[in-house]
Amino acid sequence: MPTASVPNSLTRSVRSLAEAQNAEIARETLRLKSESETLRQQYATAFQRYQQLNAEVSSLEEDLENVAVGLYKPHFTYVDSENYKNAINMARDRQKTMIRSGLATRCPSEVSVQGDKRKGERLVKDYEKVVLRAFNAESDAAISNVSWNNFEVMKTRIEKTFDTLNKLGTVMQVSLTPEYMAARVEELRLVFEAAEKKQQERQEQRRQRAEQREEERVQREWLKKQEEAEKDEAKYQKALDTARRELETTHDAEREAMAARVQALEAELAAAHDRKERAIAQAQLTKVGYIYVISNIGAFGEGVLKIGLTRRLEPEERVKELGDASVPFPFDIHTLIYSENAPALEARLHNHFWDKRLNWANDRKEFFRVNLNEMSAALTELGLKANLLNVPEAREYRETLVVVERNRSGSSPNAPTVASTRLPADPFAEGMEGSGRTEPMNV
C-alpha cells in the first residue's frame, strides 16, 4: 500500500498546481479584458475628438483636391469689372458709415468702472475699437487672398473670427453685429466675383486677339492667292497676245496648231481670272470656312472629339498647328465640312452636344465626350453630308504602344503608391488588418 500512495500524492500535487495556474490565468485574463475595455473607451473618445478637430482644420485648409469647382453661384449681375469696382467702393463706404454710426458693434447694458459710468463708456469704446480692428484685420486678409479655389474657406474664416471675438467679448457684453459681418462677407463676394469677371474679360480679349490674328493670316493667304492669280493672268494675257499676232502671220500648215494654242491660252487666262475674282470675293467674306472634327486618343483617350472652325485655305494646316508641342501626339481629322456660314454651323454643333462638353467651367473650350457614331447621327440630323473617318489613324500613338510593349521585356511594373495611413475606428476589433498581431513562425 505505501507504494500506491506516492502516485496519488503526486497526482494531487500536479492537480493543485494546475488549478492554481488556471486561476492565475483567469485573473490575468480578466485584468487584460478590463484594460482592453478601458483602452477601447479612451480610444473611442480620442478618435471622436480627432474627427472633430480634423473637420475644423479641413474647413480652414485650402485643399485643391477637395475644392467644389463650379458650385459657387454669383450673387451679383454687374456686366463688367469696372461696375464691380464701383460696387466694392460703395460697400466699403457703407461699412465706414456703420462704424461711425455705431451699427458695427453693440453693448446692450451700461458698464461702470468703480461706479464711474464715463470710465465704463470709455472702456467699452476702447474695447469696441480693439474688436473691430481684430475683425477687420482678419477680414481684410481673407478678402485680399480670396481666389477661385478658396472662397468658402475665406468666408468660413470671417465667420469663425466673428464667433470667436463675440465669445471673448462676453464679459464686457460687447459684440460685433451680424449686419456688419454680412457687410464684410458681401465685400468678400464682390472682390471674388470682380476677380472672376476680370479673368473672363482677359480670356475674351485673348480670344478676340486670336481671332484677329487668324483673320489677318487668312486675309494674307487670300491676298497672296490674288497676287499669284494676277501674275498668272498677266503672263497668260501676254502669251495670248503674242500667239494671236503669230496666228495672223502663220502659214496655213501651222495655222491649226497655232489656233489650238491660242484657244488653250484663252482657257488658262479665263481660269486665272476666275481664281483672282474668287480670291477677292473670299477675302471680303468673313463667315466662309471649314468646320473640323478631330480627335487625339493618345492625349485625351477614346470618345473625345474637338469641334472647331478655321477659315484657312488649307484647313489641315490649322489642325497641324493644334497638334504642336502642347500635346504629346498629333490630331487626327475625322471630317472637314465647308460652309458659307461656318460660325453658325459651329454653334449648331456645339449646342447639339452642349451637355457632353468636357470643360463645364469654360464654355469657350471645344472638346466634347462624343463617339463617332453620335457624331455621324448628329451630322445626318442637321442635314450635313460629310465623309466621316470612323477609325482614327493615331499613328504615332499606336507606334508608341508597340515600342513600350517591346521595351517592357519582362520588367516589373512600377511599385504602387503607398496609401496614406488612416486611423481605424476600432483598432481592437477582431480581424482588423494591420492590428499588430504576429503569426507563428514555421521553423
C-alpha positions as CSV (number, residue, x, y, z in Angstrom):
1,M,0.0,0.0,0.0
2,P,2.8,2.5,0.7
3,T,3.9,2.2,-2.9
4,A,0.4,3.3,-4.2
5,S,0.3,6.4,-2.1
6,V,3.2,8.0,-3.9
7,P,1.4,8.3,-7.3
8,N,-1.8,9.5,-5.6
9,S,0.2,12.2,-3.8
10,L,2.0,13.3,-6.9
11,T,-1.3,13.5,-8.8
12,R,-2.9,15.6,-6.2
13,S,0.1,17.9,-6.2
14,V,0.1,18.3,-10.0
15,R,-3.7,18.9,-10.0
16,S,-3.3,21.5,-7.3
17,L,-0.6,23.3,-9.2
18,A,-2.6,23.2,-12.4
19,E,-5.7,24.6,-10.6
20,A,-3.5,27.4,-9.2
21,Q,-2.1,28.2,-12.6
22,N,-5.6,28.2,-14.2
23,A,-6.9,30.6,-11.5
24,E,-3.9,32.9,-12.2
25,I,-4.6,32.8,-15.9
26,A,-8.3,33.5,-15.3
27,R,-7.4,36.5,-13.1
28,E,-4.8,37.8,-15.7
29,T,-7.4,37.3,-18.5
30,L,-10.0,39.4,-16.6
31,R,-7.4,42.1,-15.9
32,L,-6.4,42.2,-19.6
33,K,-10.0,42.4,-20.7
34,S,-10.6,45.2,-18.2
35,E,-7.6,47.1,-19.5
36,S,-8.6,46.4,-23.1
37,E,-12.1,47.8,-22.5
38,T,-10.6,50.8,-20.8
39,L,-8.3,51.4,-23.7
40,R,-11.2,50.9,-26.2
41,Q,-13.2,53.6,-24.4
42,Q,-10.3,56.0,-24.2
43,Y,-9.5,55.4,-27.9
44,A,-13.2,56.0,-28.9
45,T,-13.2,59.3,-27.0
46,A,-9.9,60.4,-28.5
47,F,-10.9,59.3,-32.0
48,Q,-14.2,61.3,-31.8
49,R,-12.2,64.4,-30.8
50,Y,-9.7,63.8,-33.6
51,Q,-12.5,63.7,-36.1
52,Q,-14.0,66.9,-34.8
53,L,-10.6,68.7,-34.9
54,N,-9.9,67.3,-38.4
55,A,-13.2,68.6,-39.7
56,E,-12.4,72.0,-38.3
57,V,-8.9,72.1,-39.8
58,S,-10.3,70.8,-43.1
59,S,-12.8,73.7,-43.2
60,L,-9.9,76.2,-42.9
61,E,-7.4,74.5,-45.2
62,E,-7.0,75.3,-48.9
63,D,-7.1,71.9,-50.4
64,L,-7.2,71.8,-54.3
65,E,-8.3,68.2,-54.3
66,N,-11.4,68.9,-52.2
67,V,-12.5,72.2,-53.8
68,A,-16.1,72.2,-55.1
69,V,-15.4,73.6,-58.5
70,G,-18.3,75.3,-60.2
71,L,-20.6,75.2,-57.2
72,Y,-20.3,78.9,-56.5
73,K,-23.3,80.9,-57.9
74,P,-22.7,84.6,-58.5
75,H,-24.8,86.9,-56.2
76,F,-24.3,90.0,-58.4
77,T,-25.0,90.7,-62.1
78,Y,-22.6,93.5,-62.9
79,V,-21.7,93.4,-66.6
80,D,-18.0,94.3,-66.3
81,S,-15.2,94.6,-63.8
82,E,-15.5,98.4,-63.6
83,N,-19.0,98.1,-62.3
84,Y,-17.8,95.6,-59.7
85,K,-15.0,98.1,-58.7
86,N,-17.7,100.8,-58.1
87,A,-19.8,98.3,-56.1
88,I,-16.8,97.4,-53.9
89,N,-16.1,101.1,-53.1
90,M,-19.8,101.6,-52.2
91,A,-19.7,98.5,-49.9
92,R,-16.7,99.8,-48.1
93,D,-18.3,103.2,-47.7
94,R,-21.3,101.5,-46.1
95,Q,-19.0,99.8,-43.7
96,K,-17.4,103.0,-42.7
97,T,-20.9,104.5,-42.1
98,M,-21.9,101.6,-39.9
99,I,-18.8,102.1,-37.8
100,R,-19.3,105.8,-37.4
101,S,-23.0,105.4,-36.5
102,G,-22.3,102.6,-34.0
103,L,-24.0,99.9,-36.0
104,A,-20.9,97.7,-36.3
105,T,-20.8,96.7,-32.6
106,R,-23.3,96.7,-29.7
107,C,-23.2,96.7,-25.9
108,P,-26.8,96.2,-24.6
109,S,-26.0,97.2,-21.0
110,E,-24.2,100.0,-19.2
111,V,-20.7,99.4,-17.8
112,S,-19.2,101.3,-15.0
113,V,-15.7,101.3,-13.6
114,Q,-15.6,101.8,-9.8
115,G,-19.0,103.4,-10.1
116,D,-17.9,105.8,-12.8
117,K,-20.1,105.4,-15.9
118,R,-17.9,107.7,-18.0
119,K,-14.9,105.4,-17.4
120,G,-17.1,102.5,-18.3
121,E,-18.2,104.1,-21.6
122,R,-14.6,104.9,-22.4
123,L,-13.6,101.3,-21.6
124,V,-16.4,99.9,-23.8
125,K,-15.4,102.2,-26.7
126,D,-11.8,101.2,-26.5
127,Y,-12.8,97.5,-26.4
128,E,-15.1,98.0,-29.4
129,K,-12.1,99.5,-31.3
130,V,-9.9,96.5,-30.4
131,V,-12.6,94.1,-31.5
132,L,-13.3,95.9,-34.8
133,R,-9.5,96.2,-35.5
134,A,-9.1,92.4,-35.0
135,F,-12.1,91.5,-37.0
136,N,-11.2,93.9,-39.9
137,A,-7.6,92.7,-40.0
138,E,-8.8,89.1,-40.4
139,S,-11.5,90.0,-42.9
140,D,-9.0,92.1,-45.0
141,A,-6.6,89.2,-45.0
142,A,-9.3,86.9,-46.2
143,I,-10.6,89.3,-48.8
144,S,-7.1,90.0,-50.2
145,N,-6.3,86.3,-50.6
146,V,-9.7,85.1,-52.0
147,S,-9.4,83.1,-55.2
148,W,-11.4,80.6,-57.3
149,N,-10.5,77.7,-55.1
150,N,-10.8,79.1,-51.6
151,F,-13.9,81.3,-51.4
152,E,-15.7,79.0,-48.9
153,V,-12.5,78.8,-46.8
154,M,-12.2,82.6,-46.6
155,K,-15.9,83.0,-45.9
156,T,-15.6,80.5,-43.1
157,R,-12.6,82.3,-41.6
158,I,-14.5,85.5,-41.4
159,E,-17.5,83.8,-39.8
160,K,-15.3,81.9,-37.3
161,T,-13.4,85.1,-36.4
162,F,-16.8,86.8,-35.8
163,D,-17.9,84.0,-33.5
164,T,-14.6,83.9,-31.6
165,L,-14.5,87.6,-30.9
166,N,-18.1,87.7,-29.8
167,K,-17.3,84.9,-27.3
168,L,-14.3,86.8,-26.0
169,G,-16.5,89.9,-25.5
170,T,-19.0,88.1,-23.3
171,V,-17.5,89.6,-20.1
172,M,-17.7,93.1,-21.4
173,Q,-21.0,92.3,-23.2
174,V,-19.5,93.8,-26.4
175,S,-20.2,92.0,-29.7
176,L,-20.0,92.6,-33.4
177,T,-23.3,92.9,-35.1
178,P,-24.4,90.3,-37.7
179,E,-25.2,93.2,-40.1
180,Y,-21.5,94.2,-40.0
181,M,-20.3,90.7,-40.6
182,A,-22.7,90.4,-43.5
183,A,-21.3,93.6,-45.0
184,R,-17.7,92.1,-44.8
185,V,-18.9,88.9,-46.4
186,E,-20.7,91.0,-49.1
187,E,-17.3,92.7,-49.8
188,L,-15.7,89.3,-50.0
189,R,-18.2,88.2,-52.6
190,L,-17.8,91.3,-54.6
191,V,-14.0,91.1,-54.6
192,F,-14.2,87.4,-55.6
193,E,-16.7,87.9,-58.4
194,A,-14.8,91.0,-59.6
195,A,-11.7,88.9,-60.0
196,E,-13.7,86.2,-61.8
197,K,-15.2,88.8,-64.1
198,K,-11.8,90.3,-64.9
199,Q,-10.5,86.8,-65.7
200,Q,-13.4,86.3,-68.1
201,E,-12.6,89.7,-69.7
202,R,-9.0,88.7,-70.1
203,Q,-10.0,85.4,-71.7
204,E,-12.4,87.2,-74.0
205,Q,-9.7,89.6,-75.0
206,R,-7.3,86.8,-75.7
207,R,-9.9,85.0,-77.8
208,Q,-10.6,88.2,-79.8
209,R,-6.9,88.8,-80.4
210,A,-6.5,85.2,-81.5
211,E,-9.5,85.6,-83.9
212,Q,-8.0,88.8,-85.2
213,R,-4.6,87.1,-85.8
214,E,-6.4,84.3,-87.5
215,E,-8.4,86.7,-89.7
216,E,-5.2,88.6,-90.6
217,R,-3.5,85.3,-91.6
218,V,-6.5,84.3,-93.7
219,Q,-6.5,87.7,-95.4
220,R,-2.8,87.4,-96.1
221,E,-3.4,84.0,-97.6
222,W,-6.2,85.2,-99.9
223,L,-4.1,88.3,-100.8
224,K,-1.3,86.0,-101.8
225,K,-3.6,83.9,-103.9
226,Q,-4.9,87.1,-105.5
227,E,-1.4,88.3,-106.4
228,E,-0.5,84.9,-107.8
229,A,-3.7,84.8,-109.9
230,E,-2.9,88.4,-111.2
231,K,0.6,87.3,-112.1
232,D,-0.8,84.3,-114.0
233,E,-3.4,86.4,-115.6
234,A,-0.8,88.9,-116.8
235,K,1.5,86.1,-118.0
236,Y,-1.3,84.3,-119.9
237,Q,-2.5,87.6,-121.4
238,K,1.0,88.4,-122.7
239,A,1.4,84.9,-124.1
240,L,-2.1,85.1,-125.7
241,D,-1.3,88.5,-127.4
242,T,1.9,87.1,-128.8
243,A,0.1,83.9,-130.0
244,R,-2.6,86.0,-131.7
245,R,-0.1,88.1,-133.6
246,E,1.8,85.0,-134.7
247,L,-1.5,83.4,-135.8
248,E,-2.0,86.3,-138.3
249,T,1.3,85.7,-140.0
250,T,1.3,81.9,-139.8
251,H,1.1,79.8,-142.9
252,D,-1.9,77.5,-143.5
253,A,0.0,74.4,-142.4
254,E,0.8,75.8,-139.0
255,R,-2.4,77.8,-138.5
256,E,-4.4,74.9,-137.0
257,A,-1.8,74.2,-134.3
258,M,-1.4,77.9,-133.5
259,A,-5.2,78.3,-133.2
260,A,-5.2,75.4,-130.7
261,R,-2.5,77.2,-128.7
262,V,-4.5,80.4,-128.7
263,Q,-7.5,78.5,-127.5
264,A,-5.6,76.9,-124.7
265,L,-4.1,80.2,-123.6
266,E,-7.6,81.8,-123.6
267,A,-8.7,78.9,-121.3
268,E,-5.7,79.4,-119.0
269,L,-6.4,83.2,-118.9
270,A,-10.0,82.6,-118.0
271,A,-9.0,80.2,-115.2
272,A,-6.5,82.7,-113.8
273,H,-9.1,85.5,-113.9
274,D,-11.6,83.2,-112.1
275,R,-9.0,82.5,-109.4
276,K,-8.4,86.2,-108.9
277,E,-12.0,87.0,-108.7
278,R,-12.6,84.2,-106.2
279,A,-9.7,85.3,-104.1
280,I,-11.1,88.8,-104.0
281,A,-14.6,87.6,-103.1
282,Q,-13.3,85.2,-100.4
283,A,-11.2,88.0,-98.8
284,Q,-14.4,90.0,-98.5
285,L,-16.3,87.2,-96.8
286,T,-15.8,86.7,-93.1
287,K,-18.0,83.7,-92.5
288,V,-16.8,81.2,-95.1
289,G,-14.7,78.5,-93.6
290,Y,-14.4,74.8,-92.6
291,I,-15.7,73.0,-89.6
292,Y,-13.3,70.3,-88.5
293,V,-14.0,67.3,-86.3
294,I,-10.7,65.9,-84.9
295,S,-9.5,63.5,-82.1
296,N,-6.4,62.7,-80.2
297,I,-6.7,59.4,-78.5
298,G,-3.1,59.5,-77.3
299,A,-3.8,62.7,-75.4
300,F,-7.5,62.5,-74.4
301,G,-8.5,58.9,-74.9
302,E,-11.3,57.3,-76.9
303,G,-14.6,59.1,-77.3
304,V,-13.3,62.7,-77.1
305,L,-13.8,65.0,-80.1
306,K,-12.8,68.6,-80.8
307,I,-15.2,70.5,-83.0
308,G,-13.7,73.8,-84.3
309,L,-13.6,76.3,-87.1
310,T,-11.0,77.6,-89.4
311,R,-11.0,80.0,-92.3
312,R,-7.7,78.8,-93.7
313,L,-7.3,78.0,-97.4
314,E,-5.8,74.7,-96.2
315,P,-7.7,73.7,-93.1
316,E,-5.2,70.8,-92.5
317,E,-2.6,73.4,-91.6
318,R,-4.7,74.7,-88.7
319,V,-5.2,71.1,-87.4
320,K,-1.4,70.5,-87.7
321,E,-0.8,73.6,-85.5
322,L,-3.2,72.3,-82.8
323,G,-1.0,69.2,-82.6
324,D,2.2,71.1,-81.7
325,A,4.2,70.8,-78.6
326,S,1.2,71.4,-76.3
327,V,0.0,67.8,-76.8
328,P,2.1,64.6,-77.0
329,F,0.6,63.4,-80.3
330,P,-0.9,65.0,-83.4
331,F,-4.6,65.2,-84.0
332,D,-6.5,63.0,-86.5
333,I,-9.1,64.6,-88.8
334,H,-12.4,62.8,-89.0
335,T,-14.1,65.2,-91.3
336,L,-13.8,68.7,-92.8
337,I,-17.1,70.5,-93.7
338,Y,-17.1,73.6,-95.9
339,S,-19.7,76.2,-95.1
340,E,-20.7,79.6,-96.3
341,N,-21.6,80.4,-92.6
342,A,-19.1,78.5,-90.6
343,P,-19.6,80.3,-87.3
344,A,-23.3,79.5,-87.3
345,L,-22.7,75.8,-88.2
346,E,-20.1,75.5,-85.5
347,A,-22.6,77.0,-83.0
348,R,-25.2,74.5,-84.0
349,L,-22.9,71.5,-83.5
350,H,-21.7,72.9,-80.1
351,N,-25.3,73.4,-78.9
352,H,-26.2,69.9,-80.1
353,F,-23.5,68.4,-77.8
354,W,-23.7,71.1,-75.1
355,D,-24.4,68.6,-72.3
356,K,-21.4,66.5,-73.3
357,R,-18.7,69.1,-73.1
358,L,-15.6,68.3,-71.1
359,N,-15.0,71.6,-69.5
360,W,-18.1,72.9,-67.7
361,A,-16.2,75.9,-66.2
362,N,-15.1,77.5,-69.6
363,D,-17.7,77.5,-72.4
364,R,-15.0,78.5,-74.9
365,K,-13.4,75.1,-74.9
366,E,-14.4,72.9,-77.9
367,F,-13.9,69.4,-76.5
368,F,-16.8,67.0,-76.2
369,R,-17.2,63.5,-74.9
370,V,-18.8,62.2,-78.1
371,N,-18.2,59.0,-80.0
372,L,-18.1,58.8,-83.8
373,N,-21.5,57.1,-84.1
374,E,-23.1,60.0,-82.2
375,M,-21.3,62.5,-84.4
376,S,-22.4,60.7,-87.6
377,A,-26.0,60.7,-86.3
378,A,-25.8,64.4,-85.5
379,L,-24.5,65.4,-88.9
380,T,-27.3,63.4,-90.5
381,E,-29.9,65.1,-88.2
382,L,-28.5,68.5,-89.1
383,G,-28.7,67.7,-92.8
384,L,-25.0,67.8,-93.4
385,K,-23.3,65.5,-95.9
386,A,-19.8,64.6,-94.8
387,N,-17.5,61.6,-95.1
388,L,-16.6,60.7,-91.5
389,L,-13.5,58.8,-90.8
390,N,-14.7,56.2,-88.2
391,V,-11.3,54.9,-87.1
392,P,-8.5,57.4,-86.3
393,E,-5.1,56.6,-87.6
394,A,-3.3,57.8,-84.4
395,R,-0.1,56.6,-86.0
396,E,2.4,58.0,-83.5
397,Y,0.3,56.9,-80.6
398,R,-0.1,53.3,-81.9
399,E,3.6,53.1,-82.7
400,T,4.4,54.3,-79.2
401,L,2.3,51.5,-77.7
402,V,4.3,48.9,-79.7
403,V,7.6,50.4,-78.6
404,V,6.5,50.5,-75.0
405,E,5.4,46.8,-75.2
406,R,8.7,45.8,-76.6
407,N,10.7,47.8,-74.1
408,R,9.0,46.1,-71.1
409,S,11.0,42.9,-71.7
410,G,9.6,41.3,-68.6
411,S,10.5,44.1,-66.2
412,S,8.3,44.6,-63.2
413,P,5.8,47.4,-63.2
414,N,6.3,50.5,-61.0
415,A,5.7,49.9,-57.4
416,P,2.2,51.1,-56.4
417,T,1.9,54.2,-54.4
418,V,1.6,53.5,-50.7
419,A,-1.8,54.8,-49.4
420,S,-1.7,57.3,-46.7
421,T,-2.2,55.9,-43.2
422,R,-5.7,56.3,-41.8
423,L,-6.7,55.8,-38.2
424,P,-9.1,52.9,-37.7
425,A,-12.4,53.5,-35.9
426,D,-11.7,50.5,-33.6
427,P,-8.2,49.1,-33.6
428,F,-9.2,46.3,-31.1
429,A,-11.9,44.8,-33.4
430,E,-11.5,41.2,-34.4
431,G,-10.0,40.6,-37.8
432,M,-8.6,44.1,-38.0
433,E,-5.9,44.2,-40.7
434,G,-2.6,45.6,-39.5
435,S,-3.5,45.3,-35.9
436,G,0.0,44.3,-34.9
437,R,-0.7,40.6,-34.2
438,T,2.0,38.4,-35.4
439,E,1.5,34.9,-36.9
440,P,3.5,32.0,-35.5
441,M,6.8,31.3,-37.4
442,N,7.3,28.0,-39.1
443,V,10.7,26.7,-38.4
